[in-house]
Amino acid sequence: MVYLGAFTVHVSNPDGHGLVLSGNYGPGGHRPFSWRLFPEGDEMHFLDERDYIQPDSLSETEADIVFYFTPFTPLPKETRLIASFSVFTEGVGFQKWPKAELTIPAQEKLPSRTLAVEGTSAYLSPVGLVLHEDTHDRDEAILESIRLVFEGGTEYTLMTPDIVNFSVASRSPDGLNVYYSFNRLCDAERMKEIHISSSLHGSETVSRTLR
C-alpha cells in the first residue's frame, strides 16, 4: 500500500522560470504555475499535497521542486499517479491555462527506517511516519507527544499538546495504523529513536521509546 510519497521535478527555462523561495510573486501574487496530483483514473481521490524548492538548486533559469503527498486513504502499491501542471496566464481563466500532465510510475526509492518496541512499530520515511499498534488495546489511549531523535542529538517534535508539526494525520480502517505527513523533510537514515507518550483514561501517562 502507498501511505506517503514524494517526487522531484526539475524546472528549466532559459528565459527565466519566475520561481522564488519567499513565496512572494510580485503585485499579482501568482506562482508561475499550479499543480495537482491524483491516482490514475481517479481524479476525485483526495491527497494532501505539499511542495518546496530545494534552495541549492535555485537559479534564475533552473530549479528542483520536491512534491510530497499523503493519501487520505492508502492507495494500492502499484498505483500510478498523474501530476497535472498549469501555467499561469494573465487575463485567462484557470480552466484555460496551458496544461501538461506527467505520469509517475509507482516506485519505492525513499530511504526508510523501521523502529519498534513491544506492541508498537513505526515506519519512517523522509516525508512521514506510519505508526502501527499490534492490537486495539490502545484505542482508549490518547497520543500526547511524538518526538523524533536523530544521530548527533538533534530532534524533531512531531506533536505535543501545544505543537503540531504534521500536515495530515489519518487512521486506517482497522484502527491499527496512523499516518502522519510531515510539514518538513527529515533524514530517515539518521533516525536513532522515537519517543511516544500517551495518556490512559485521561490520567496515567505511558511512555515508549522505539529503536
Beta strands, then each sheet from edge to edge (+ up, - down):
strand 1: 5-12
strand 2: 33-39
strand 3: 47-53
strand 4: 62-71
strand 5: 81-87
strand 6: 99-104
strand 7: 113-117
strand 8: 120-125
strand 9: 128-133
strand 10: 141-150
strand 11: 155-159
strand 12: 166-171
strand 13: 177-182
strand 14: 191-200
strand 15: 204-210
sheet 1: 1+ 4- 3+
sheet 2: 2+ 5- 6+
sheet 3: 7+ 8- 9+ 13- 12+
sheet 4: 11+ 10- 14+ 15-
end
